[in-house]
Amino acid sequence: MTALLEVGAGVGWPDIDAAAVARRTPTRPGRFAELVEWLAGVQGRFPPERPDRVRAFVLGPLGRPVAELAERYDVGLRSGDLDADATKAFAQGVDAADREIDEGADLLVLAARDDTSAPNVLISVLTDAEPVALLPRGAEAVDSERWVAAAEELRDGRREVAELRSRPDELLAALGSPLIAASAGFALRAAARRTAVVLDGNAVLAAHFSASTATRAPASGGSSPTARPIARPPACVTGSSDNRCSRCRPATGTGRPGCSPSRSCARP
Protein backbone atom coordinates (compact mmCIF):
# COMPACT_ATOMS: atom_id res chain seq x y z
CA MET A 1 0.00 0.00 0.00
CA THR A 2 2.53 2.58 -1.21
CA ALA A 3 -0.30 5.13 -1.42
CA LEU A 4 -0.15 5.44 2.36
CA LEU A 5 3.40 6.76 2.24
CA GLU A 6 2.72 8.90 -0.82
CA VAL A 7 -0.22 10.67 0.81
CA GLY A 8 1.66 10.91 4.11
CA ALA A 9 4.57 12.64 2.39
CA GLY A 10 2.31 15.62 1.74
CA VAL A 11 1.61 16.28 5.42
CA GLY A 12 3.43 19.25 6.92
CA TRP A 13 3.96 20.31 10.50
CA PRO A 14 1.33 22.50 12.14
CA ASP A 15 2.28 26.18 12.18
CA ILE A 16 4.33 26.43 15.37
CA ASP A 17 4.38 30.24 15.32
CA ALA A 18 0.61 30.54 15.19
CA ALA A 19 0.27 27.88 17.87
CA ALA A 20 2.80 29.69 20.07
CA VAL A 21 0.89 32.96 19.79
CA ALA A 22 -2.31 31.15 20.76
CA ARG A 23 -0.55 29.59 23.73
CA ARG A 24 0.68 32.97 24.99
CA THR A 25 -2.64 34.74 24.49
CA PRO A 26 -4.90 34.83 27.56
CA THR A 27 -8.06 32.85 26.96
CA ARG A 28 -10.27 30.41 28.76
CA PRO A 29 -8.12 27.89 30.66
CA GLY A 30 -8.18 24.17 30.16
CA ARG A 31 -9.44 22.25 27.17
CA PHE A 32 -10.76 25.29 25.32
CA ALA A 33 -7.30 26.87 25.25
CA GLU A 34 -5.82 23.64 23.92
CA LEU A 35 -8.38 23.52 21.12
CA VAL A 36 -7.66 27.12 20.13
CA GLU A 37 -3.94 26.36 19.99
CA TRP A 38 -4.57 23.23 17.94
CA LEU A 39 -6.84 25.02 15.46
CA ALA A 40 -4.40 27.91 15.10
CA GLY A 41 -1.61 25.48 14.30
CA VAL A 42 -3.67 23.65 11.71
CA GLN A 43 -4.95 26.82 10.02
CA GLY A 44 -1.63 28.64 10.27
CA ARG A 45 -3.12 31.81 11.75
CA PHE A 46 -4.10 33.44 15.03
CA PRO A 47 -6.78 34.01 15.89
CA PRO A 48 -8.03 30.96 13.98
CA GLU A 49 -11.13 31.33 11.89
CA ARG A 50 -14.24 29.90 13.47
CA PRO A 51 -15.38 26.86 11.46
CA ASP A 52 -18.70 27.60 9.80
CA ARG A 53 -19.04 24.56 7.56
CA VAL A 54 -18.68 21.41 9.61
CA ARG A 55 -19.01 18.10 7.84
CA ALA A 56 -19.27 14.69 9.47
CA PHE A 57 -18.29 11.58 7.54
CA VAL A 58 -19.34 8.21 8.95
CA LEU A 59 -17.77 5.04 7.63
CA GLY A 60 -20.24 2.17 7.74
CA PRO A 61 -23.92 2.18 8.73
CA LEU A 62 -25.41 5.53 9.70
CA GLY A 63 -27.47 5.29 12.86
CA ARG A 64 -30.53 7.40 13.49
CA PRO A 65 -29.14 9.03 16.67
CA VAL A 66 -26.14 10.28 14.68
CA ALA A 67 -28.40 11.76 12.01
CA GLU A 68 -30.56 13.48 14.62
CA LEU A 69 -27.52 14.91 16.40
CA ALA A 70 -26.06 16.23 13.16
CA GLU A 71 -29.37 17.86 12.26
CA ARG A 72 -29.67 19.48 15.69
CA TYR A 73 -26.27 21.16 15.39
CA ASP A 74 -26.49 21.90 11.67
CA VAL A 75 -23.63 19.59 10.75
CA GLY A 76 -23.52 18.23 7.22
CA LEU A 77 -23.57 14.45 7.30
CA ARG A 78 -22.46 11.82 4.83
CA SER A 79 -21.82 8.11 5.09
CA GLY A 80 -20.18 5.68 2.76
CA ASP A 81 -19.82 1.96 2.14
CA LEU A 82 -16.34 0.63 1.63
CA ASP A 83 -14.65 -1.85 -0.65
CA ALA A 84 -13.59 -5.02 1.17
CA ASP A 85 -10.03 -4.56 -0.10
CA ALA A 86 -8.00 -2.38 2.29
CA THR A 87 -5.98 -0.75 -0.50
CA LYS A 88 -9.11 0.32 -2.36
CA ALA A 89 -10.73 1.42 0.90
CA PHE A 90 -7.72 3.66 1.60
CA ALA A 91 -8.21 5.36 -1.77
CA GLN A 92 -11.91 5.79 -0.98
CA GLY A 93 -10.99 7.56 2.24
CA VAL A 94 -8.63 9.91 0.40
CA ASP A 95 -11.30 10.70 -2.20
CA ALA A 96 -13.92 11.31 0.48
CA ALA A 97 -11.71 13.86 2.26
CA ASP A 98 -10.96 15.64 -1.01
CA ARG A 99 -14.64 15.80 -1.86
CA GLU A 100 -15.65 17.27 1.49
CA ILE A 101 -12.86 19.88 1.44
CA ASP A 102 -13.50 20.81 -2.19
CA GLU A 103 -17.13 21.44 -1.26
CA GLY A 104 -16.05 23.93 1.39
CA ALA A 105 -15.73 21.99 4.65
CA ASP A 106 -13.45 23.75 7.14
CA LEU A 107 -13.86 21.27 10.00
CA LEU A 108 -14.31 17.53 9.53
CA VAL A 109 -15.63 14.89 11.89
CA LEU A 110 -14.58 11.34 11.02
CA ALA A 111 -16.30 8.42 12.73
CA ALA A 112 -15.89 4.66 12.32
CA ARG A 113 -16.11 1.63 14.57
CA ASP A 114 -14.51 -1.72 13.83
CA ASP A 115 -15.77 -4.59 16.00
CA THR A 116 -12.94 -6.92 15.00
CA SER A 117 -9.63 -7.20 16.83
CA ALA A 118 -7.83 -5.16 14.13
CA PRO A 119 -7.88 -1.76 15.95
CA ASN A 120 -6.44 -3.24 19.13
CA VAL A 121 -3.84 -5.22 17.19
CA LEU A 122 -2.68 -2.07 15.43
CA ILE A 123 -2.56 -0.01 18.63
CA SER A 124 -0.73 -2.78 20.47
CA VAL A 125 1.93 -3.06 17.77
CA LEU A 126 2.52 0.67 17.34
CA THR A 127 2.43 1.65 21.03
CA ASP A 128 3.96 -1.54 22.42
CA ALA A 129 0.95 -1.89 24.71
CA GLU A 130 0.41 -5.37 26.12
CA PRO A 131 -2.66 -7.06 24.64
CA VAL A 132 -4.34 -7.47 28.03
CA ALA A 133 -4.16 -3.70 28.56
CA LEU A 134 -6.46 -3.14 25.58
CA LEU A 135 -9.24 -5.53 26.53
CA PRO A 136 -12.55 -4.61 28.21
CA ARG A 137 -12.92 -4.24 31.93
CA GLY A 138 -15.75 -4.01 34.40
CA ALA A 139 -19.17 -5.18 33.29
CA GLU A 140 -17.87 -6.00 29.81
CA ALA A 141 -15.32 -8.46 31.20
CA VAL A 142 -17.45 -10.68 33.43
CA ASP A 143 -17.33 -13.59 30.98
CA SER A 144 -13.90 -15.10 31.67
CA GLU A 145 -13.98 -17.57 28.79
CA ARG A 146 -14.86 -14.86 26.31
CA TRP A 147 -12.20 -12.55 27.70
CA VAL A 148 -9.52 -15.24 27.44
CA ALA A 149 -10.50 -15.98 23.84
CA ALA A 150 -10.27 -12.27 22.97
CA ALA A 151 -6.86 -12.05 24.65
CA GLU A 152 -5.55 -15.00 22.64
CA GLU A 153 -6.93 -13.59 19.39
CA LEU A 154 -5.29 -10.24 20.07
CA ARG A 155 -2.00 -11.87 21.05
CA ASP A 156 -1.93 -14.01 17.89
CA GLY A 157 -2.87 -11.07 15.69
CA ARG A 158 -0.08 -9.00 17.14
CA ARG A 159 2.49 -11.73 16.57
CA GLU A 160 1.47 -12.05 12.93
CA VAL A 161 2.12 -8.39 12.09
CA ALA A 162 4.68 -7.28 14.71
CA GLU A 163 7.59 -7.41 12.26
CA LEU A 164 5.80 -4.82 10.08
CA ARG A 165 5.85 -2.16 12.78
CA SER A 166 8.36 0.02 10.94
CA ARG A 167 6.55 -0.44 7.60
CA PRO A 168 3.17 1.25 8.09
CA ASP A 169 2.01 0.66 4.53
CA GLU A 170 2.54 -3.10 4.77
CA LEU A 171 1.13 -3.19 8.30
CA LEU A 172 -2.11 -1.54 7.23
CA ALA A 173 -2.47 -3.90 4.29
CA ALA A 174 -1.76 -6.96 6.46
CA LEU A 175 -4.47 -5.98 8.97
CA GLY A 176 -7.01 -6.07 6.17
CA SER A 177 -9.47 -3.69 7.84
CA PRO A 178 -11.27 -1.48 5.28
CA LEU A 179 -12.49 0.80 8.07
CA ILE A 180 -9.00 1.48 9.41
CA ALA A 181 -7.55 1.87 5.92
CA ALA A 182 -10.25 4.32 4.81
CA SER A 183 -9.90 6.28 8.05
CA ALA A 184 -6.13 6.56 7.55
CA GLY A 185 -6.61 7.78 4.00
CA PHE A 186 -9.21 10.35 5.06
CA ALA A 187 -7.15 11.68 7.99
CA LEU A 188 -3.92 11.91 5.99
CA ARG A 189 -5.51 13.76 3.09
CA ALA A 190 -7.22 16.21 5.43
CA ALA A 191 -3.92 16.79 7.24
CA ALA A 192 -2.10 17.35 3.94
CA ARG A 193 -4.72 19.95 3.03
CA ARG A 194 -4.48 21.59 6.47
CA THR A 195 -8.09 20.90 7.39
CA ALA A 196 -8.87 20.14 11.01
CA VAL A 197 -10.37 16.74 11.81
CA VAL A 198 -12.13 15.54 14.94
CA LEU A 199 -11.75 11.78 15.40
CA ASP A 200 -14.33 9.40 16.82
CA GLY A 201 -14.42 5.63 17.08
CA ASN A 202 -11.84 2.90 17.65
CA ALA A 203 -11.13 2.38 13.94
CA VAL A 204 -10.41 6.08 13.45
CA LEU A 205 -8.18 6.34 16.51
CA ALA A 206 -6.21 3.27 15.45
CA ALA A 207 -5.87 4.74 11.97
CA HIS A 208 -4.51 7.94 13.50
CA PHE A 209 -1.59 5.98 14.95
CA SER A 210 -0.90 4.41 11.57
CA ALA A 211 -1.22 7.73 9.74
CA SER A 212 1.17 9.42 12.16
CA THR A 213 3.89 6.85 11.50
CA ALA A 214 3.48 7.32 7.74
CA THR A 215 4.20 11.04 7.79
CA ARG A 216 7.16 13.25 8.45
CA ALA A 217 4.92 15.20 10.80
CA PRO A 218 1.98 14.46 13.12
CA ALA A 219 -1.41 14.15 11.46
CA SER A 220 -3.59 17.22 12.11
CA GLY A 221 -6.44 15.25 13.57
CA GLY A 222 -8.00 15.84 16.96
CA SER A 223 -6.17 15.22 20.21
CA SER A 224 -3.73 12.39 19.78
CA PRO A 225 -5.26 9.23 21.22
CA THR A 226 -3.40 7.18 23.80
CA ALA A 227 -3.97 3.65 24.98
CA ARG A 228 -5.84 3.88 28.24
CA PRO A 229 -4.68 1.49 30.98
CA ILE A 230 -7.24 -1.20 31.60
CA ALA A 231 -7.80 -2.93 34.90
CA ARG A 232 -6.97 -6.61 35.22
CA PRO A 233 -9.47 -9.08 33.80
CA PRO A 234 -11.65 -11.36 35.91
CA ALA A 235 -9.45 -14.34 35.10
CA CYS A 236 -5.78 -14.66 34.29
CA VAL A 237 -4.35 -15.91 31.04
CA THR A 238 -1.46 -18.11 31.92
CA GLY A 239 0.91 -20.64 30.55
CA SER A 240 4.09 -19.97 32.48
CA SER A 241 6.13 -22.92 33.71
CA ASP A 242 4.82 -22.54 37.25
CA ASN A 243 1.22 -22.24 36.04
CA ARG A 244 0.90 -18.65 37.18
CA CYS A 245 0.49 -15.56 35.04
CA SER A 246 3.38 -13.12 35.47
CA ARG A 247 0.94 -10.20 35.38
CA CYS A 248 -1.06 -11.33 38.40
CA ARG A 249 1.46 -13.40 40.37
CA PRO A 250 2.21 -11.53 43.61
CA ALA A 251 5.59 -11.47 45.29
CA THR A 252 4.64 -14.50 47.37
CA GLY A 253 4.32 -16.54 44.19
CA THR A 254 0.98 -17.96 45.23
CA GLY A 255 -0.87 -16.70 42.19
CA ARG A 256 -4.42 -15.37 42.12
CA PRO A 257 -7.61 -17.41 42.23
CA GLY A 258 -8.72 -18.04 38.70
CA CYS A 259 -5.31 -18.66 37.14
CA SER A 260 -5.66 -21.45 34.64
CA PRO A 261 -2.59 -23.34 33.39
CA SER A 262 -4.64 -24.72 30.53
CA ARG A 263 -4.58 -21.33 28.78
CA SER A 264 -1.71 -19.98 26.78
CA CYS A 265 -0.31 -16.68 27.98
CA ALA A 266 -1.74 -13.60 26.30
CA ARG A 267 1.52 -11.75 26.53
CA PRO A 268 3.50 -11.61 23.26
C-alpha positions, 0 to 999 in steps of 0.5 A: 500500500505505497499510497499510504506513504505517498499521501503521508509525504504531503503532510506538513507540520502544524504552524508552530508560530501561530500555535505559540501565539495562541498559547501565549494569548490569555483565553479560557483555561483548560481544554478550550485553550488547547483547542484554540492552539490546535486550530491555530496550528492547523490553520496557520493563523491566530486568531483561527477562523471559526469553522462555519461549515462542519461536515461529518463523515461516517464510515459504515452504517449511519445510525438514526441518533447520529443523524438526529444529532447532526441535524440538531447542530447543523452539521452536514452528514455523509456516510459511505460503504467501503470496498472489502479490499483495504488498499481500495478502501484507503483510496476511498478515504482519500477521495472522500476527504478531497470531496468534502474539502473541495465542497467547502468543509473547514472542519471535519468529523470522522467516525468509524467503529470496527468490532474486530480485533484489528484496531487493538492489534494495530494499537498494540503493535505501534504503542507496544501496549500489552494485549491485556491492557487493551481488553474490556474491563468491568461489566464487559469483562465478566465472561472469563472464557470470552475474555480469554478468547479475545486475549488469545486472538489479540495476542496471535494477531499481534504476533502475525504483524509485529515485524511490520511495525516500521513499515506502516504501509505493509502493516495496514495492508496486512491488517485487512481492515477497510475501516482502518484503511479508509480512516487513515486515507481520510485523515492523511488527506485532510492533514495534507490539506491543512483541514482540522479533523475531529476523530471518533471511534476505535477504527479512526483512533487506530488509523490515526496511529498508523497515519502518524507513523506514515508522515514526516509530521503528526497528522492534524487530527484531533487530540492524539489518542493514547492507549488507556490502561485497563484494569486486570481481567476477571481471570488470568491468562497463563501458561508460564512454567509454574502455572501462574500468570506473570501479570497477576502473580504476587511477590509470594508466588501464590498466584491469584484465584482463577489462574488457569494453566490450561490457557496460553499466555496472552503476553506476546 
